[in-house]
Amino acid sequence: MKYMFLVWLLLPFCITLKAQKTDGEPCCTIAGIDAKKNIVTVINNETGRVQQFKPAAKDIGSLRTGDKIALQNGKITSVNGVSKTFNPYEPINQFEPVNEFTSQVNDGDPCCTIVSLQVNDAVPCCDIVTVKNITTGQMHTFKASAAIAKTFTLGQAVNINNNLAVMQSGAGATAKQKGMYAFNIKDSAAIASNKISGENDTEKWVITPSGAKGATGTVSITLPEGVEWHLDIKSSEDQALGKWDDRWNNKKTISLVPGKYNIFFTYIPLPGVPIQKGMNTRLKAGVLNVVTVGQWQIWNEEKTKAYVDYYKPSKIGLPIGKYAISINGQFQPVEIKEGEVTEF
């Protein structure tokens, strides 16, 4: 039983290190050093696996970011070809972040989500992973081995830091431990139009997997702090379901049963917004910052309907699109773009 447990413990390392050279050639690179905590972070260049180790005080001064590391049987055996022995561990479970990207995975707020796992017919799973920034909509891609990529899921949270996509994976040290992985972003391989095929730039929302379980879906907005916004959600039969507004909460996610809803975003109608099970419908938004003193209004582009009426300088969140702004009775065209602030 003792030996069976040892085999089970080392099995994930077989996945991580299967491409590693057995003659001591380096497989990994030092990605960060925290001399105060005496912690070194290493990334496996072939699998993306992130691990850490604690060297002796006499050794840490000789280590540098970018040093080449060799691994054998789950242990570090050399640094830049010089024989050294260190025992790496899982940083995601030790909660000892050595630099910014590891702390983001431990307790940060992920910027991105996996939206595509491209299947390669030559391998059992996937090798090109596409992630999308949930605020800006920007797309990024990276390559992962089939053994690791098959542990990822659509909607999984990802952080991007220093051109690395960082995330957790079930391919950890044991069945109950999660591992940390980091991959070099390859935006040259990203979708040329920087959006998922079929996504329309003029649409007022984008739908991505939320990763949440259960029978509901969500609708969300993301705006800078200090921006006024208002959401009034009604059923397709115009039954009022709730109102939300807050100038200090820059993010809001609301759970809804699947269906279509009529949403009034800062009093501007968005009819037929779809909510799908296990998916998040993010309303595309920008900011209008009006500094002019006096009455001003937001109208539709045709100037036939007024939506918003203010009497003071204000910074408000609005759905993307083209509008007309009336300042002291004079009209000017204005376009709200996703993630941008338009000054007036």
HELIX and SHEET records of a PDB file:
HELIX    1   1 LYS A    2  LEU A   17  1                                  16    
HELIX    2   2 ALA A   57  ILE A   60  1                                   4    
HELIX    3   3 PRO A   91  GLN A   94  1                                   4    
HELIX    4   4 GLU A  100  ASP A  107  1                                   8    
HELIX    5   5 ALA A  146  ALA A  149  1                                   4    
HELIX    6   6 ASP A  187  ALA A  189  5                                   3    
SHEET    1   A12 VAL A  82  PHE A  86  0                                        
SHEET    2   A12 LYS A  75  VAL A  79 -1                                        
SHEET    3   A12 LYS A  68  GLN A  72 -1                                        
SHEET    4   A12 CYS A  28  ASP A  34 -1                                        
SHEET    5   A12 ILE A  39  ASN A  44 -1                                        
SHEET    6   A12 ARG A  49  PHE A  53 -1                                        
SHEET    7   A12 GLY A 179  ASN A 184 -1                                        
SHEET    8   A12 LEU A 164  SER A 169 -1                                        
SHEET    9   A12 ALA A 157  ASN A 161 -1                                        
SHEET   10   A12 CYS A 112  VAL A 119 -1                                        
SHEET   11   A12 CYS A 126  ASN A 133 -1                                        
SHEET   12   A12 MET A 139  LYS A 143 -1                                        
SHEET    1   B 4 TRP A 205  PRO A 209  0                                        
SHEET    2   B 4 MET A 279  LEU A 283 -1                                        
SHEET    3   B 4 GLY A 217  THR A 222  1                                        
SHEET    4   B 4 LYS A 251  LEU A 256 -1                                        
SHEET    1   C 4 ALA A 240  ASP A 245  0                                        
SHEET    2   C 4 HIS A 230  SER A 235 -1                                        
SHEET    3   C 4 GLY A 259  PHE A 265 -1                                        
SHEET    4   C 4 ILE A 268  ILE A 275 -1                                        
SHEET    1   D 3 SER A 314  PRO A 319  0                                        
SHEET    2   D 3 ALA A 285  VAL A 290 -1                                        
SHEET    3   D 3 VAL A 341  GLU A 343  1                                        
SHEET    1   E 4 ALA A 306  TYR A 310  0                                        
SHEET    2   E 4 TRP A 296  ASN A 300 -1                                        
SHEET    3   E 4 GLY A 321  ILE A 327 -1                                        
SHEET    4   E 4 GLN A 330  ILE A 336 -1                                        
END                                                                             
